[in-house]
C-alpha cells in the first residue's frame, strides 16, 4: 500500500493480537511482526512494530505517553494556541480603544 494509507482500527488490533500470539513461534519479535505484516497485507513491518509498541504503552507494559494522554496534550495545545490568538486580538483592541480615548475630541 502507498505511504500515508490509513488502516482500520480493527486491522491494527488484529495485527497486535497476532504478534502477541505468534511471537513464541519465532526466534524474534521482529520476525513475528514481519510474518503478521505479510499475512495481513500491511506494507511495512515497521508499521506493525509501531502499532505493537503503542499498544504496549497503552497497556502500561512499556513506558511512554498513552494514546489518551497524547490526544489530551494535542487538544490542550490547540486550545492554548486559540487562547493566545484571542489574547492578541484583545490586546490590539484594547490599545486601539485606549488610543481613541486619549485623542482630543472636537466639539460640534
N, C-alpha and C positions, 0 to 999 in steps of 0.2 A: 504494500500500500504506500501511497505517497506521504511525504513529510507533512505533518500537520493534521493527519487523519485522526478523527476522534473515534474512539472505541466506546461501545456501550458499557455502562457500569456493570451490567450482568456479565459481559465478557471479561472485564477486569477481575471481578470477584471469582469467576470460574478459573481464570489463569492462576490467581493467587492460591486458590484451594488446590489446584492440580500440582503446583510446585511443592506445596507442603506435603501432599500425599506421595509424590513421586521422588522427592529428594533422597529418601533412604535407598532407592533403587539405582542411584547414580553415584559416581565417585565424588562429584562436587555439586554444590547447589547451582552453580553456573550451568553445568551440563543438564540438570533438570530443567532450568529456565529455558535453555536453548531448545530442548525437546518440546516443551509446552508451547513455545513461540511457533515452532514449526507445525505442530499438531493443530493449533488454533488459527494459523494463518496470520500471525502477528508479524509485522515487518521486521522487527528488531528484537533481539534478546535483551538489549538494554532497556527497552520499553517495559518488558516483563519484570526485569530487575527493579526498576523504579517503582512499579506497582507493588511488588513484594515488600520493598523497603518501606514504602508509605503505609502499607497495611501493618507492618511490624511496629512502626512508630505509633500509629493509631491505636494498636492493641496494648501499647505500653511495654512491648518486648524489646524495644530499641529506643535509645534517647533521641529526642528531637521534638520539633513543634508538630502537634497533631493537625490534621486537616481542619478540624473545627476551630482550633486556635488560629491557624493561618487565615482562615476565612474571616474570623473576627478582627484580626490585625489589619487585613486588607480593607474591611468595611470602615474601621476606625481611621485609617489613613485617608480614605476618600472623604469621610466626614470632616476630618481635620482640615484637609485642603479646601473643602467647601466653606468651612467657617473662616479660614484665613482670607478667602476671596471676599466673603461678606464683610469681614472686618475692614479690609482695604477700601471697599465701597463706602462703608460708613465713615471711615476716616476722611475720605475725599469729600463726601457730602458735608461733613462737619466743618472742614476747612472752608468749603465754598460758602456755607451759610454764615460762618464766623466773619469771613471777609465782607459779606454783604452787610452784616450788622455794623461793621467798623466804617463803612463808607458814609460820607456825609450825604444826607438826602436833601433834595431840592424841594422847597415849598412851592406849591402851585398858587 
